[in-house]
Amino acid sequence: MNQPSLPVRRIEDADYVALAAFRAALRGFLRFSERRATAEGLTPQQHQTLLLIRAAPSPLSIGEIAEKLMLKANSASELVERLEMAGLVQRKAAADDRRRMETRLTGKAEAILAALSTAHRDELRRMRPLLKELLDRLD
């Protein structure tokens, strides 16, 4: 069994309190996110997929989406297909490899995602002092 190379600080009661509070804060943010996505007619996974596609420096394939969302390829394909049927994503064969399908957001998706992202950024800014304080307590 490998021994840690750095000395491990003993876990104190205050660490457990900070960890529990941090997890609660993260869960609160996730609940906020789920509710906002649902209010826009999206599942949380659809929202995450749109955000992933928008944040990518180049169009993503279904395989790349599956990898980044930690899904099986067929699950990612079904997810993208539902987004396409909702008019939020377009799939197109890649110019360099016609077998590879690339995904792009539609204007409708861009508008929904901009509203969601603004709300999420604002919520994270609101939570920043709490998250920072909780992380600082773990030092």
DSSP file (Angstrom, degrees, kcal/mol; ACC not computed):
  #  RESIDUE AA STRUCTURE BP1 BP2  ACC     N-H-->O    O-->H-N    N-H-->O    O-->H-N    TCO  KAPPA ALPHA  PHI   PSI    X-CA   Y-CA   Z-CA
    1    1 A M              0   0    0      0, 0.0     2,-0.2     0, 0.0     0, 0.0   0.000 360.0 360.0 360.0 132.9    0.0    0.0    0.0
    2    2 A N        -     0   0    0      1,-0.0     3,-0.0     3,-0.0     0, 0.0  -0.524 360.0-140.3 -76.1 136.8    1.4    3.4   -1.0
    3    3 A Q        -     0   0    0     -2,-0.2    -1,-0.0     1,-0.1     2,-0.0  -0.759  30.2-101.5 -91.1 141.6    2.0    5.9    1.8
    4    4 A P        -     0   0    0      0, 0.0     4,-0.1     0, 0.0    -1,-0.1  -0.366  22.6-142.8 -61.9 142.4    1.1    9.6    1.1
    5    5 A S  S    S+     0   0    0      2,-0.1    -2,-0.0    -3,-0.0     3,-0.0   0.739  83.2  59.0 -80.6 -23.3    4.1   11.6    0.3
    6    6 A L  S    S-     0   0    0      1,-0.0     2,-0.1     0, 0.0     0, 0.0  -0.802  99.4 -98.7-104.5 148.0    2.8   14.7    2.1
    7    7 A P        -     0   0    0      0, 0.0     2,-0.6     0, 0.0    -2,-0.1  -0.427  38.1-133.8 -63.2 137.1    1.9   14.8    5.7
    8    8 A V        -     0   0    0     -2,-0.1     2,-0.3    -4,-0.1     3,-0.1  -0.827  13.3-133.0 -97.5 124.2   -1.8   14.4    6.1
    9    9 A R        -     0   0    0     -2,-0.6     3,-0.0     1,-0.1     2,-0.0  -0.559  30.6-105.2 -74.6 137.3   -3.5   16.9    8.5
   10   10 A R        -     0   0    0     -2,-0.3     2,-0.6     1,-0.1    -1,-0.1  -0.328  34.4-112.6 -59.7 139.8   -5.8   15.2   10.9
   11   11 A I        -     0   0    0     -3,-0.1     2,-0.2     4,-0.1    -1,-0.1  -0.681  38.2-160.2 -77.9 121.1   -9.5   15.8   10.1
   12   12 A E    >>  -     0   0    0     -2,-0.6     4,-1.7     1,-0.1     3,-0.5  -0.542  32.2-105.7 -98.1 165.4  -11.0   18.0   12.9
   13   13 A D  H 3> S+     0   0    0      1,-0.2     4,-2.1     2,-0.2     5,-0.2   0.888 122.3  56.9 -55.8 -40.0  -14.6   18.5   13.8
   14   14 A A  H 3> S+     0   0    0      1,-0.2     4,-2.5     2,-0.2    -1,-0.2   0.838 102.5  55.4 -63.2 -32.3  -14.5   21.9   12.2
   15   15 A D  H <> S+     0   0    0     -3,-0.5     4,-3.0     2,-0.2    -1,-0.2   0.915 107.0  49.2 -65.6 -42.6  -13.4   20.3    8.9
   16   16 A Y  H  X S+     0   0    0     -4,-1.7     4,-2.5     2,-0.2    -2,-0.2   0.910 111.7  49.5 -62.2 -41.0  -16.4   18.0    8.9
   17   17 A V  H  X S+     0   0    0     -4,-2.1     4,-2.4     2,-0.2    -2,-0.2   0.932 113.2  46.0 -62.8 -46.1  -18.7   21.0    9.6
   18   18 A A  H  X S+     0   0    0     -4,-2.5     4,-2.6     2,-0.2    -2,-0.2   0.910 113.1  49.6 -64.8 -42.5  -17.1   23.0    6.7
   19   19 A L  H  X S+     0   0    0     -4,-3.0     4,-2.6     2,-0.2    -1,-0.2   0.914 112.2  47.7 -62.8 -43.1  -17.3   20.0    4.3
   20   20 A A  H  X S+     0   0    0     -4,-2.5     4,-2.1    -5,-0.2    -2,-0.2   0.913 113.7  47.4 -64.4 -42.2  -20.9   19.4    5.2
   21   21 A A  H  X S+     0   0    0     -4,-2.4     4,-2.3    -5,-0.2    -2,-0.2   0.889 111.6  50.7 -66.6 -38.6  -21.7   23.1    4.7
   22   22 A F  H  X S+     0   0    0     -4,-2.6     4,-2.6     2,-0.2    -2,-0.2   0.931 110.7  48.4 -65.5 -44.9  -19.8   23.2    1.4
   23   23 A R  H  X S+     0   0    0     -4,-2.6     4,-2.5     1,-0.2    -2,-0.2   0.888 111.2  51.3 -61.8 -38.2  -21.7   20.2    0.1
   24   24 A A  H  X S+     0   0    0     -4,-2.1     4,-2.3     2,-0.2    -1,-0.2   0.905 109.8  49.5 -65.0 -40.7  -25.0   21.8    1.2
   25   25 A A  H  X S+     0   0    0     -4,-2.3     4,-2.2     2,-0.2    -2,-0.2   0.914 111.5  48.9 -64.6 -42.2  -24.0   25.0   -0.7
   26   26 A L  H  X S+     0   0    0     -4,-2.6     4,-2.6     1,-0.2    -2,-0.2   0.921 111.3  49.6 -62.3 -43.1  -23.2   23.0   -3.8
   27   27 A R  H  X S+     0   0    0     -4,-2.5     4,-2.5     1,-0.2    -1,-0.2   0.886 108.6  53.7 -63.9 -37.7  -26.4   21.1   -3.6
   28   28 A G  H  X S+     0   0    0     -4,-2.3     4,-2.4     2,-0.2    -1,-0.2   0.910 109.5  47.8 -61.7 -42.1  -28.3   24.4   -3.2
   29   29 A F  H  X S+     0   0    0     -4,-2.2     4,-2.7     2,-0.2    -2,-0.2   0.919 111.2  50.6 -65.2 -42.1  -26.6   25.7   -6.4
   30   30 A L  H  X S+     0   0    0     -4,-2.6     4,-2.8     2,-0.2    -2,-0.2   0.899 110.3  49.8 -62.8 -39.3  -27.5   22.5   -8.2
   31   31 A R  H  X S+     0   0    0     -4,-2.5     4,-2.4     2,-0.2    -1,-0.2   0.922 110.3  50.2 -65.0 -42.8  -31.1   22.8   -7.1
   32   32 A F  H  X S+     0   0    0     -4,-2.4     4,-2.3     1,-0.2    -2,-0.2   0.934 112.6  48.1 -55.6 -47.4  -31.1   26.4   -8.3
   33   33 A S  H  X S+     0   0    0     -4,-2.7     4,-2.6     1,-0.2     5,-0.2   0.907 110.1  50.7 -62.4 -44.6  -29.7   25.3  -11.6
   34   34 A E  H  X S+     0   0    0     -4,-2.8     4,-2.4     1,-0.2    -1,-0.2   0.918 111.7  47.9 -60.8 -43.8  -32.3   22.5  -12.0
   35   35 A R  H  X S+     0   0    0     -4,-2.4     4,-2.2     2,-0.2    -2,-0.2   0.905 112.0  48.8 -65.7 -41.6  -35.2   24.8  -11.3
   36   36 A R  H  X S+     0   0    0     -4,-2.3     4,-1.1     2,-0.2    -2,-0.2   0.918 112.4  48.3 -65.5 -42.6  -33.9   27.5  -13.8
   37   37 A A  H ><>S+     0   0    0     -4,-2.6     5,-2.7     1,-0.2     3,-0.7   0.937 111.9  49.4 -61.9 -46.0  -33.4   24.9  -16.5
   38   38 A T  H ><5S+     0   0    0     -4,-2.4     3,-1.7     1,-0.3    -1,-0.2   0.880 105.6  56.9 -61.0 -39.2  -36.8   23.4  -15.9
   39   39 A A  H 3<5S+     0   0    0     -4,-2.2    -1,-0.3     1,-0.3    -2,-0.2   0.784 107.0  50.3 -63.3 -26.2  -38.4   26.9  -16.1
   40   40 A E  T <<5S-     0   0    0     -4,-1.1    -1,-0.3    -3,-0.7    -2,-0.2   0.357 125.5-103.4 -91.9   4.6  -36.8   27.3  -19.5
   41   41 A G  T < 5S+     0   0    0     -3,-1.7     2,-0.3     1,-0.3    -3,-0.2   0.669  83.9 117.9  84.7  17.5  -38.3   23.9  -20.6
   42   42 A L      < -     0   0    0     -5,-2.7    -1,-0.3    -6,-0.2    -2,-0.2  -0.826  63.0-125.1-114.6 153.3  -35.0   22.0  -20.4
   43   43 A T     >  -     0   0    0     -2,-0.3     4,-2.4     1,-0.1     5,-0.2  -0.595  36.5-109.4 -81.2 158.8  -33.9   19.1  -18.3
   44   44 A P  H  > S+     0   0    0      0, 0.0     4,-2.5     0, 0.0     5,-0.1   0.879 121.6  52.5 -56.4 -36.9  -30.7   19.7  -16.2
   45   45 A Q  H  > S+     0   0    0      2,-0.2     4,-2.1     1,-0.2     5,-0.1   0.878 107.8  50.3 -68.6 -37.3  -28.8   17.3  -18.6
   46   46 A Q  H  > S+     0   0    0      2,-0.2     4,-2.6     1,-0.2    -1,-0.2   0.919 110.5  50.2 -65.0 -42.4  -30.1   19.2  -21.6
   47   47 A H  H  X S+     0   0    0     -4,-2.4     4,-2.5     1,-0.2    -2,-0.2   0.941 110.5  49.5 -59.2 -47.4  -28.9   22.5  -20.1
   48   48 A Q  H  X S+     0   0    0     -4,-2.5     4,-2.4     1,-0.2    -1,-0.2   0.881 110.7  51.0 -60.0 -38.4  -25.5   21.0  -19.3
   49   49 A T  H  X S+     0   0    0     -4,-2.1     4,-2.6     2,-0.2    -1,-0.2   0.924 110.0  48.1 -66.4 -45.0  -25.3   19.7  -22.9
   50   50 A L  H  X S+     0   0    0     -4,-2.6     4,-2.6     1,-0.2    -2,-0.2   0.918 113.1  48.6 -61.2 -42.8  -26.1   23.1  -24.4
   51   51 A L  H  X S+     0   0    0     -4,-2.5     4,-2.4     2,-0.2    -2,-0.2   0.908 111.1  50.5 -62.9 -42.4  -23.5   24.7  -22.1
   52   52 A L  H  X S+     0   0    0     -4,-2.4     4,-1.1    -5,-0.2    -2,-0.2   0.923 111.9  46.5 -61.4 -46.4  -20.9   22.1  -23.1
   53   53 A I  H  < S+     0   0    0     -4,-2.6     3,-0.4     1,-0.2    -2,-0.2   0.923 114.4  47.8 -62.9 -44.2  -21.5   22.7  -26.8
   54   54 A R  H  < S+     0   0    0     -4,-2.6    -2,-0.2     1,-0.2    -1,-0.2   0.868 111.9  49.4 -65.8 -36.8  -21.4   26.5  -26.4
   55   55 A A  H  < S+     0   0    0     -4,-2.4    -1,-0.2    -5,-0.2    -2,-0.2   0.675  87.6 103.9 -78.1 -17.6  -18.2   26.4  -24.3
   56   56 A A  S  < S-     0   0    0     -4,-1.1     4,-0.1    -3,-0.4    -3,-0.0  -0.384  71.6-136.6 -69.1 141.0  -16.3   24.2  -26.7
   57   57 A P  S    S+     0   0    0      0, 0.0    -1,-0.1     0, 0.0    -4,-0.0   0.715  89.4  16.3 -70.6 -18.8  -13.7   25.9  -28.9
   58   58 A S  S    S-     0   0    0     -5,-0.0    -2,-0.0     0, 0.0    -3,-0.0  -0.959 106.4 -67.2-146.3 162.4  -14.9   23.8  -31.9
   59   59 A P        -     0   0    0      0, 0.0     2,-0.3     0, 0.0    45,-0.1  -0.206  53.4-132.9 -55.3 139.1  -18.0   21.8  -32.8
   60   60 A L  E     -A  103   0A   0     43,-0.6    43,-1.9    -4,-0.1     2,-0.2  -0.693   7.8-136.6 -96.1 145.3  -18.3   18.6  -30.7
   61   61 A S  E  >  -A  102   0A   0     -2,-0.3     4,-2.2    41,-0.2     5,-0.2  -0.477  32.2-105.2 -86.5 167.9  -19.1   15.1  -31.9
   62   62 A I  H  > S+     0   0    0     39,-0.6     4,-2.8     1,-0.2     5,-0.2   0.901 122.8  54.6 -59.8 -41.4  -21.5   12.9  -30.2
   63   63 A G  H  > S+     0   0    0      1,-0.2     4,-2.4     2,-0.2    -1,-0.2   0.888 108.1  48.2 -61.0 -40.5  -18.5   10.9  -28.8
   64   64 A E  H  > S+     0   0    0      2,-0.2     4,-2.5     1,-0.2    -1,-0.2   0.893 111.5  49.9 -67.9 -39.2  -17.0   14.0  -27.3
   65   65 A I  H  X S+     0   0    0     -4,-2.2     4,-2.2     2,-0.2    -2,-0.2   0.933 111.0  50.0 -62.9 -45.1  -20.3   15.0  -25.7
   66   66 A A  H  X>S+     0   0    0     -4,-2.8     5,-2.8     1,-0.2     4,-0.7   0.927 112.0  47.9 -58.4 -46.0  -20.6   11.5  -24.3
   67   67 A E  H ><5S+     0   0    0     -4,-2.4     3,-0.7     1,-0.2    -2,-0.2   0.931 113.8  45.5 -62.4 -46.7  -17.1   11.6  -22.9
   68   68 A K  H 3<5S+     0   0    0     -4,-2.5    -1,-0.2     1,-0.2    -2,-0.2   0.807 118.3  42.5 -71.2 -29.3  -17.5   15.1  -21.3
   69   69 A L  H 3<5S-     0   0    0     -4,-2.2    -1,-0.2    -5,-0.2    -2,-0.2   0.449 110.2-122.4 -92.9  -1.4  -20.9   14.2  -19.8
   70   70 A M  T <<5 +     0   0    0     -4,-0.7     2,-0.3    -3,-0.7    -3,-0.2   0.927  66.9 134.2  58.6  47.9  -19.7   10.8  -18.7
   71   71 A L      < -     0   0    0     -5,-2.8    -1,-0.2    -6,-0.2     2,-0.2  -0.781  63.4 -98.4-118.3 163.3  -22.4    9.0  -20.7
   72   72 A K     >  -     0   0    0     -2,-0.3     4,-2.3     1,-0.1     3,-0.4  -0.539  40.5-111.9 -74.9 152.6  -22.5    6.1  -23.1
   73   73 A A  H  > S+     0   0    0      1,-0.2     4,-2.4     2,-0.2     5,-0.2   0.875 117.1  51.8 -56.9 -41.2  -22.4    7.1  -26.7
   74   74 A N  H  > S+     0   0    0      2,-0.2     4,-2.1     1,-0.2    -1,-0.2   0.862 109.2  50.6 -67.6 -33.2  -26.0    5.9  -27.4
   75   75 A S  H  > S+     0   0    0     -3,-0.4     4,-2.2     2,-0.2    -2,-0.2   0.910 112.0  47.2 -67.8 -41.8  -27.3    8.0  -24.4
   76   76 A A  H  X S+     0   0    0     -4,-2.3     4,-2.6     2,-0.2     5,-0.2   0.891 110.6  53.0 -65.3 -39.0  -25.5   11.1  -25.7
   77   77 A S  H  X S+     0   0    0     -4,-2.4     4,-2.3    -5,-0.2    -2,-0.2   0.918 110.3  46.6 -62.5 -44.1  -26.9   10.5  -29.2
   78   78 A E  H  X S+     0   0    0     -4,-2.1     4,-2.2     2,-0.2    -1,-0.2   0.885 111.7  52.3 -64.9 -39.1  -30.4   10.2  -27.8
   79   79 A L  H  X S+     0   0    0     -4,-2.2     4,-1.9     2,-0.2    -2,-0.2   0.935 112.3  44.1 -62.0 -47.5  -29.9   13.4  -25.7
   80   80 A V  H  X S+     0   0    0     -4,-2.6     4,-2.5     1,-0.2    -2,-0.2   0.872 110.5  56.1 -66.3 -37.1  -28.7   15.3  -28.8
   81   81 A E  H  X S+     0   0    0     -4,-2.3     4,-2.5    -5,-0.2    -1,-0.2   0.912 107.5  48.4 -62.0 -41.9  -31.5   13.9  -30.9
   82   82 A R  H  X S+     0   0    0     -4,-2.2     4,-1.5     2,-0.2    -1,-0.2   0.891 111.8  49.8 -65.0 -38.8  -34.1   15.3  -28.4
   83   83 A L  H  <>S+     0   0    0     -4,-1.9     5,-2.8     2,-0.2     6,-0.9   0.883 110.8  50.1 -65.6 -37.1  -32.3   18.6  -28.4
   84   84 A E  H ><5S+     0   0    0     -4,-2.5     3,-1.6     4,-0.2    -2,-0.2   0.918 108.5  51.3 -66.4 -43.5  -32.4   18.6  -32.2
   85   85 A M  H 3<5S+     0   0    0     -4,-2.5    -1,-0.2     1,-0.3    -2,-0.2   0.805 107.5  54.7 -64.2 -28.5  -36.1   17.7  -32.3
   86   86 A A  T 3<5S-     0   0    0     -4,-1.5    -1,-0.3    -5,-0.2    -2,-0.2   0.459 118.9-112.9 -83.0  -1.0  -36.7   20.7  -29.9
   87   87 A G  T < 5S+     0   0    0     -3,-1.6    22,-0.3     2,-0.2    21,-0.3   0.747  89.6 109.3  78.5  23.7  -35.0   23.0  -32.4
   88   88 A L  S   <S+     0   0    0     -5,-2.8    18,-2.0     1,-0.2     2,-0.4   0.664  73.6  35.6-104.8 -21.5  -32.0   23.7  -30.1
   89   89 A V  E     -B  105   0A   0     -6,-0.9     2,-0.4    16,-0.2    16,-0.2  -0.978  60.1-155.7-135.9 145.3  -29.2   21.8  -31.8
   90   90 A Q  E     -B  104   0A   0     14,-3.0    14,-2.2    -2,-0.4     2,-0.4  -0.971  10.4-152.8-118.1 138.9  -28.2   21.1  -35.4
   91   91 A R  E     +B  103   0A   0     -2,-0.4     2,-0.3    12,-0.2    12,-0.2  -0.903  18.6 173.0-109.1 140.5  -26.1   18.2  -36.4
   92   92 A K  E     -B  102   0A   0     10,-2.3    10,-3.6    -2,-0.4     2,-0.1  -0.998  37.0-103.8-146.3 142.5  -24.0   18.3  -39.5
   93   93 A A  E     -B  101   0A   0     -2,-0.3     8,-0.2     8,-0.2     5,-0.2  -0.442  46.1-107.7 -65.5 137.7  -21.4   16.0  -41.0
   94   94 A A        -     0   0    0      6,-3.4     3,-0.3     3,-0.7     6,-0.2  -0.382  19.0-130.2 -66.1 144.0  -17.9   17.2  -40.4
   95   95 A A  S    S+     0   0    0      1,-0.2     3,-0.2     3,-0.1    -1,-0.1   0.856 107.1  43.7 -64.5 -36.1  -16.1   18.6  -43.5
   96   96 A D  S    S+     0   0    0      1,-0.3     2,-0.2     2,-0.0    -1,-0.2   0.648 129.0  22.8 -87.1 -15.3  -13.0   16.5  -43.0
   97   97 A D    >   -     0   0    0     -3,-0.3     3,-2.1     3,-0.2    -3,-0.7  -0.751  63.0-163.1-153.5  99.3  -14.8   13.3  -42.1
   98   98 A R  T 3  S+     0   0    0      1,-0.3    -3,-0.1    -3,-0.2    -1,-0.1   0.666  90.4  63.4 -61.5 -16.9  -18.4   12.8  -43.3
   99   99 A R  T 3  S+     0   0    0     -6,-0.1     2,-0.6     2,-0.1    -1,-0.3   0.721  88.1  82.7 -78.0 -20.5  -18.9   10.0  -40.7
  100  100 A R  S <  S-     0   0    0     -3,-2.1    -6,-3.4    -6,-0.2     2,-0.5  -0.750  71.5-150.6 -91.3 121.6  -18.4   12.4  -37.8
  101  101 A M  E     - B   0  93A   0     -2,-0.6   -39,-0.6    -8,-0.2     2,-0.3  -0.814  10.2-158.5 -95.0 125.0  -21.5   14.4  -36.8
  102  102 A E  E     -AB  61  92A   0    -10,-3.6   -10,-2.3    -2,-0.5     2,-0.4  -0.749   7.7-139.1-100.8 150.0  -20.8   17.8  -35.3
  103  103 A T  E     +AB  60  91A   0    -43,-1.9   -43,-0.6    -2,-0.3     2,-0.3  -0.865  19.9 177.4-112.3 143.3  -23.2   19.7  -33.1
  104  104 A R  E     - B   0  90A   0    -14,-2.2   -14,-3.0    -2,-0.4     2,-0.2  -0.986  29.2-114.4-139.2 148.7  -24.0   23.4  -33.2
  105  105 A L  E     - B   0  89A   0     -2,-0.3   -16,-0.2   -16,-0.2     2,-0.1  -0.551  26.7-132.6 -80.0 147.9  -26.5   25.4  -31.2
  106  106 A T     >  -     0   0    0    -18,-2.0     4,-2.4    -2,-0.2     5,-0.1  -0.441  30.8-101.7 -86.5 170.6  -29.4   27.1  -32.9
  107  107 A G  H  > S+     0   0    0      1,-0.2     4,-2.2     2,-0.2     5,-0.2   0.877 124.5  56.1 -59.3 -38.4  -30.4   30.8  -32.3
  108  108 A K  H  > S+     0   0    0    -21,-0.3     4,-2.1     1,-0.2    -1,-0.2   0.921 108.9  45.9 -59.9 -45.4  -33.2   29.6  -30.0
  109  109 A A  H  > S+     0   0    0    -22,-0.3     4,-3.1     1,-0.2     5,-0.2   0.896 109.2  55.4 -65.6 -40.7  -30.7   27.6  -27.9
  110  110 A E  H  X S+     0   0    0     -4,-2.4     4,-2.3     1,-0.2    -1,-0.2   0.911 109.3  47.3 -58.6 -42.9  -28.3   30.5  -27.8
  111  111 A A  H  X S+     0   0    0     -4,-2.2     4,-1.8     2,-0.2    -2,-0.2   0.925 114.6  45.2 -66.4 -45.1  -31.0   32.8  -26.4
  112  112 A I  H  X S+     0   0    0     -4,-2.1     4,-2.5     1,-0.2    -2,-0.2   0.927 114.7  48.9 -63.3 -44.8  -32.1   30.3  -23.7
  113  113 A L  H  X S+     0   0    0     -4,-3.1     4,-3.0     1,-0.2     5,-0.2   0.868 107.4  54.6 -66.0 -37.2  -28.6   29.5  -22.8
  114  114 A A  H  X S+     0   0    0     -4,-2.3     4,-2.1    -5,-0.2    -1,-0.2   0.918 110.6  46.3 -62.0 -42.8  -27.7   33.2  -22.5
  115  115 A A  H  X S+     0   0    0     -4,-1.8     4,-2.0     2,-0.2    -2,-0.2   0.932 115.6  45.5 -65.4 -45.4  -30.6   33.8  -20.0
  116  116 A L  H  X S+     0   0    0     -4,-2.5     4,-2.6     1,-0.2    -2,-0.2   0.915 112.9  50.2 -63.3 -43.0  -29.6   30.7  -18.0
  117  117 A S  H  X S+     0   0    0     -4,-3.0     4,-2.8     2,-0.2     5,-0.2   0.871 108.5  52.2 -67.0 -36.8  -26.0   31.5  -18.0
  118  118 A T  H  X S+     0   0    0     -4,-2.1     4,-2.3    -5,-0.2    -1,-0.2   0.936 112.0  46.3 -62.5 -45.8  -26.6   35.1  -16.8
  119  119 A A  H  X S+     0   0    0     -4,-2.0     4,-2.2     2,-0.2    -2,-0.2   0.900 114.3  47.9 -63.3 -41.5  -28.7   33.8  -13.9
  120  120 A H  H  X S+     0   0    0     -4,-2.6     4,-2.6     2,-0.2     5,-0.2   0.911 111.0  49.8 -67.7 -42.5  -26.1   31.1  -13.0
  121  121 A R  H  X S+     0   0    0     -4,-2.8     4,-2.2     1,-0.2    -2,-0.2   0.924 112.1  48.8 -61.2 -43.3  -23.3   33.6  -13.1
  122  122 A D  H  X S+     0   0    0     -4,-2.3     4,-2.1    -5,-0.2    -2,-0.2   0.897 111.1  49.8 -64.2 -40.4  -25.3   36.0  -10.9
  123  123 A E  H  X S+     0   0    0     -4,-2.2     4,-2.2     2,-0.2    -2,-0.2   0.908 110.8  49.2 -65.7 -41.8  -26.1   33.2   -8.4
  124  124 A L  H  X S+     0   0    0     -4,-2.6     4,-1.4     2,-0.2    -2,-0.2   0.889 110.0  51.4 -65.1 -38.0  -22.4   32.1   -8.2
  125  125 A R  H  < S+     0   0    0     -4,-2.2    -1,-0.2    -5,-0.2    -2,-0.2   0.897 110.2  49.7 -64.0 -38.8  -21.4   35.7   -7.6
  126  126 A R  H  < S+     0   0    0     -4,-2.1     4,-0.3     1,-0.2    -2,-0.2   0.887 115.5  43.4 -64.3 -38.7  -24.0   35.9   -4.8
  127  127 A M  H  X S+     0   0    0     -4,-2.2     4,-2.6     1,-0.2     3,-0.4   0.626  87.7  95.7 -81.9 -14.8  -22.6   32.6   -3.3
  128  128 A R  H  X S+     0   0    0     -4,-1.4     4,-3.0     1,-0.2     5,-0.3   0.864  81.8  50.0 -49.5 -49.2  -18.9   33.6   -3.8
  129  129 A P  H  > S+     0   0    0      0, 0.0     4,-2.5     0, 0.0    -1,-0.2   0.921 114.3  45.5 -59.4 -42.0  -18.4   34.9   -0.2
  130  130 A L  H  > S+     0   0    0     -3,-0.4     4,-2.6    -4,-0.3    -2,-0.2   0.949 115.3  46.0 -64.2 -48.9  -19.9   31.8    1.4
  131  131 A L  H  X S+     0   0    0     -4,-2.6     4,-2.6     1,-0.2     5,-0.2   0.910 114.1  48.8 -61.8 -42.4  -18.0   29.4   -0.9
  132  132 A K  H  X S+     0   0    0     -4,-3.0     4,-2.7    -5,-0.3    -1,-0.2   0.929 111.6  49.4 -62.7 -45.5  -14.7   31.3   -0.3
  133  133 A E  H  X S+     0   0    0     -4,-2.5     4,-1.6    -5,-0.3    -2,-0.2   0.912 112.2  47.9 -61.5 -42.2  -15.3   31.3    3.4
  134  134 A L  H  X S+     0   0    0     -4,-2.6     4,-0.5     2,-0.2    -1,-0.2   0.912 113.3  47.3 -66.4 -42.4  -16.0   27.6    3.5
  135  135 A L  H >< S+     0   0    0     -4,-2.6     3,-1.2     1,-0.2     4,-0.3   0.900 109.8  53.7 -65.1 -40.0  -13.0   26.8    1.3
  136  136 A D  H >< S+     0   0    0     -4,-2.7     3,-1.4     1,-0.3    -1,-0.2   0.841 100.6  61.3 -63.3 -32.2  -10.8   29.0    3.5
  137  137 A R  H 3< S+     0   0    0     -4,-1.6    -1,-0.3     1,-0.3    -2,-0.2   0.700  97.8  59.2 -68.2 -17.2  -11.9   27.1    6.6
  138  138 A L  T <<        0   0    0     -3,-1.2    -1,-0.3    -4,-0.5    -2,-0.2   0.509 360.0 360.0 -89.3  -4.4  -10.4   23.9    5.1
  139  139 A D    <         0   0    0     -3,-1.4    -1,-0.2    -4,-0.3    -2,-0.1   0.482 360.0 360.0 -75.1 360.0   -6.9   25.4    4.9
